[in-house]
Amino acid sequence: MQKAILNLLFLGIGISTWSQNAKLRGIVLDEYKQAIPNVSISNGVVETQSNSNGFYEVSIPSNKKLTVVFSHISFKSASIVVFLKPNESIEFNPVLNTLQEQMSEVIVTAKNTKRIQGITSITPEVLRKIPGANAGVENILKTLAGVNSNNELSTQYAVRGGNYDENLVYVNEIEVYRPFLIRSGQQEGLSFTNTDLVQNIDFSAGGFQAKYGDKLSSVLDITYRKPSSFGANFEASFLGGSMAFDAVSKNKKWSAVTGFRYRNNSLLVKSQETQTNYTPTFADVQTNINYQASAQWHWSFLGNISKNDYRYQPLTRQTNFGTLDQPLALVVYYEGQEKDQYATYFGAIKSTFKPNDISVLKFIGSLYHTTEQEYFDILAQYRLGEVDANVASETYGKVAYTRGIGSQLNHARNNLDALIANIEIKGFHDWKKNQLDWGVKYTRESIRDRVVEWEVIDSAGFSIPPPIVLPLKNEPYSLYTGPLVPYQNVRATNFTTINRLSGFAQWNSKSSIGTSTIWYNAGLRFHHWEVSAADEIGKSQLVLSPRAQISIQPNWDKDMLFRFSGGMYYQPPFYRELRDASGMVQPNVKAQQSVHLVVANDYNFKVWNRPFKLVSELYFKSMSNVNTYTIDNVRIRYAANNLAKAYAQGIDLRLNGEFVPGTESWFSFGYLKTEENSQNKGYIARPTDQLLKFGLLFQDYMPNIPSMKVYLNLVYNTGLPGGSPSYSDPYVYQNRLRDYRRADVGFSKIVIDNKENSIPKKWLGNFKELAVGVEIFNLFNNQNAITNTWVRDVYSKNQYAIPNYMTTRVFNIKLTAKL
């Protein structure tokens, strides 16, 4: 079956269509990223104007080299030289200014600024088309070098040796947050980012500028779009559905995009080995409202309400493991259920004021509130035994001889209520070839948290105590007289308040050295915070983070750019980093510190007369005051101390371009080594020590049927350290999980495409786009394990690591439409 699927997947690459027109569209901006209305756009044949929101769309004859000119009485003209393929629809967002005239000979978009800053840009169309168990921004990020995840049910990711808590996420310059209590990927449901509302996606994996906040690893910067006319998107599949609406007022001053999403992971969860009754409800609504009050004032509101109701009732499980000579199996029968609820409310108001031609001020206020509960009582009774491997036997594949029996009872009553408020002001000032940016932000975090969870383990009738309890049990061979206590027991109640004051100032400039162009960026951040727990007020702490970037573009025949970036990066502790393994808050935990050094090369070239780019980055991080942690599925438990130091080093390579005309694909490769040294015990691999990573994102269309699209998303990661028993010493247990291998493929039939005006009749003519698709998740049916279940045999004293496998091959049908 795999061979047949592969043959179908790679049928015919590269066929051109017959239409003679292409389209260039986008939003005309000034140097402060504000939309400019009434800009004249001309290609020498057709002329149009941008509307009140700066949006434009112009038809371009295909297969011809033309110059498109953007002109306005108040700005210098800008132009772009294009050579477009038939049916291409290219987004180009020109920036007009009063200082100099632009001339660009790029075909796709003007990305010079992002290229200089080392930012990876992802087009929204890629997000919506590429298949994945959790399709969206994070699904695409996981194909990039340096970004790692071995859990397709989770939207969380690790970057260059960091963990899930070390990544900044912004939407419209507003920081967004994740729920706190989620411990497994199947509980997550929906990412905050609604891909139906996205206009721009920028990602930096390290060495980012001072204007971004205080995290150790990466920045994901997302901008929601401002619509220019009414529109609607719809999507439905076996995993749920979504709707998004664009609205614009008659006077063009008001505009809004609103999205509704629903997701049900039953299709994926029920493909796992554990048979369950699974009834989740993941739903949210988001809106981004814009109001252009005047030429100087612009207001916007970003709001989100998300509710996750997770109900999980496991029934049975059988996991086969061992060897061909000695096949073993674990059979588990469950009683009980899990009921989790996560409700989040988020609102933010942003005002942009432009007092003159060289200055912009922004005022941002946001409020995030989450209420979370995690309740479960699950009894697991297991049999561990040898499997009947005789094919002719009536009991083939079943446990024929039992080696051990036991039971495990897990209980939790965890509640969390968090309220996070932010107030921020930022300024941007341009003069000549210099730009000064600055900002100040105040944050107040109020968290109320109750942790009550315990685990009792029984093996062959004998209760197993935790490793830290003495005297050690030696049953059944000697009588045990110590206390009977749970194997794990965590009880704590925390009322925590954190006050933060942070800010930045940075300078950008451009000059030349000989025939080479050079760009400078230098900045400084500060972060001051104080933690107040119920019975203790922590010490007031302050950190300063100098950061810098230098980019050089030699005047060579080859289009190359060299970038050097780095600085000091601190991560003042968030709430989860303050809570230790016992559930108690340690208010004096220090900020983790990391020195970033990144050397990069960006090479643009053409093959087959099509654009390609090769990006190479060599990086090194030296970390101190490290707060060590363990990862169980996606749950991170911190030691809440600063007793370790660490390093991360590696290289990321990414080649992207039009391997097939009119489509963007890329290959990525990453090498990473990260180790930590706790209390001078020596260096050992960190939980995110990925070693090798390979990612592929590929788009194609069928020969002779250009409306049949094919999308492939492939990821290979070498195994991470992990799967250890609870409370095990990482210096003793350094085994690795299996390599993670996954391929998702999607086939989409374009029924209606507004660029081709197909089927303009009856009610179908109301659709701008209509497509039907089939997705195959885990194409090759690889068995990927993220954790181990440890089963103990009280007689032999052996512990068996039974892998917890992720999802198997799953088929999904999807319908998308656009009005």
C-alpha positions, 0 to 999 in steps of 0.5 A: 500500500505504501508503494502505491501511495508513493506512486500516486504522490509523485506523479508528474512534476511541473506542468504549466497552465494556459491562462495568459494573466496573473495578479499582483496584490497587496497593501501599500504601506508607509515606513511606519507600516500604516496603510496608504490610500489612493496610491496609483498603481500602473504596469504600463497597460492597466492602472488602478488605485489602492483603497482606503485600507491601502489594498490593491489588486492589478492584473499582469500579463504573464510571461512578460517582464514588466515594471509596476510603479506605485506613486503618490503625491506625498511619497517617493515612488516605488517600483517592482520588476515582475515576471509572473507565471500564468495564474500566479497570484503574488502578494507584494506589500510596497513601502513608500517613504519620503527619503528615497526611491525604491527599485526592486527586482524581486518576483515574490515579495519585498523581504529585504528588511526581514532578510536583514533581520534573519526572520523567516516569513511564511505565507498564509496560503501555505498554512491553510494547505499543508496537511497535519494532525494539528494543521496551522502555524506550528505545523509548518514551524515543525518542518523548519531546521532547529524547530523540534517536536515529537508529538503530532497532537501538540502545537508546542515546539522546542527551538535550538535546545530550548523547551516549550516555555521559552518561545515568544508568541505575538499577534498584532504586537500583543503577547499571547499565552498558553494554558498552564495545566495541560499535560498531554497533547490530546488535551490541547485542542486549538492553538491561539492563532487562527490561520483563517485570519492571518496576513503575515507570519514571521519567525526568528529562531535566535539572535533576535532584536531587543524589541522582542521580549525576554525569552531564551529561544525564539519569536513568532510574530503574527499579524492579522489582516485588515480586510478591504471587502466582504468575504467569508471562508469555510472549512469542514472535516472529520476533525472539526470545522471553521468559519471566518468573515471579513466585514468593511463599513461603507465609509471604509473606516471600520473593518473586522475579521472574525473567526469561529473554530471547532475541533474534535480529536476523536479521529486521531485519539481513537487510532491509538492503542488505548480504546477509549470513550472520548468526547472532547469539545474544543471551540473558540471565537476570535475577532480583530476590529480596526477603526481608522479614526483619522489620518493620525489615529488608528484603533484596533481590538483583538479578542478571543474566547476559548473553551476546552471541555476534555472528557476521557474514559479509557477502556482497554489497551494492549501493547506488544513489545519485546523481541521476535524470540521473546514477544511480550505484551502489556494488557490493561483494563481501565476504570474511571475517567478524566474531566478537564476544562480550560476556559480562556478570555483575552482582550487587547486594545491597540492605538496607533498615533502618527503625530508627524511624518517621522514618528509613530506612537503605539499604546497597547493594553491587554487582559488575559484570564484563564480558569482551568481544572484537571480532575481524574480518577483512573484505575489501571489493572494490568497483566504483563506476559508472554505473547503466543507467537504460534500463527496456527494457535487459537490464542495467537497474539494474546497473552499466553503466560502471565509474568506479573499483575498489578494495578495503578490508581491516579487521582488529581483535583487541580485548579488554577485561576490566572489573571495577567494584565499588560500596559505598554507604550512604544515609539518609532522615530525615523530620520535620514538613514537612522531609526530609533525604537523604544518601549516600556511595559508593565505587567501584573500576574495574579495566579491562584493555584491548588495542586492535589494529585497522587498515585498508588501502585500495587504489584502482585498485592504489594504496595510500592512506596516512593523511592525516597521513603526509607526503609526500602521494601523487600517484599515478599521476602521480608516483612515491611513495617514502614508507613504505607504512602502513595508512590507520588503525592503532591499537595500545595495551594499557592497565591502568587502575584508577580509585578514586572516592569520591562522596556527596550531601546534600539537603534537601526542604521544603514551605511556602506563599507567600500562597495558593500552595504551594511546594516546595524542594529543595537539595542538594550532591554531591561526587566525588573520583577518581584514575586509575592507568594502567600507567605513570602515576598521574593527579592526584587530582581533586575536584568539588562540584555544588550543585543546587536545585529550586523548584516553585510551584503557584498556587491557581488554577482551572487546575491549573498548576505552575511549576518552576525547577531547575538547578545545577552538573553534573560528569561525571568521566571514565569509561574510554572518555572517558580513551582518545584516538584512538590508544587510549592512556589519558590519566589527567589528563582533567578532569571535563566541567562543565555549568550547567543552567537549566530553567524548566518549566510543568505544566498538567493539564486536561480535554477531553471530560471526560478527563484531559490534561497539557501539559508545557513545558520551556525549558532552557539548558546552558553547558558547559566542559572539554568532551571533544570526540568523534566518533560512528560508528554508536554508537561514540564516540571521544574526543579525551581532552582538555578543550580545548573549551566548548559550549552547548545550548539548546532547548524541549521540549513534550509533550501526553499524555492519553486521546485515545481513552477508556481509553488513554494517548497523547502528542505531543511536539515538541523544538527543540535547538541545541548547538554547541562551540568547540574551542581558540577556532576558533569555534562549530560544531554538535556531533555531537548537534545535532538541531535538530527532533524530533517524536514520537508514541505513539498507542493505539486500538482498532477500532470494534465490535471493542474486543479489536482494539488498534492501537499507533503509534510515530512519530519524526521527527528532522532530520539530525545532523552526521556521516557524515564521512571518518575523521580529517576536521576537523569545522571543514572538514566540517559536512554533515548526514545525512538526516532520520530518519523512522520509523513502527512500527505494531502490531495486537493481537487480545486472545483472552483478557482476565482483565478480561472473562473471555472464553473461560473453558473447556478449557485456554485458561481457565488463561490470564489474558491471551492476545493475538496481534499483527502488527507492521510496522516502518518502515511507510512504508519510509523509507531512513534512513542513519546513516553514509556509506561513503567511496569514493575514485577515485585518478584523479579524486581524488574521494571519494563518500559512499555512505549506509549505510541502516538497515532497510527495512519488516519484518513481525513476528508476536508471541504474548503470554500471561499465567498 
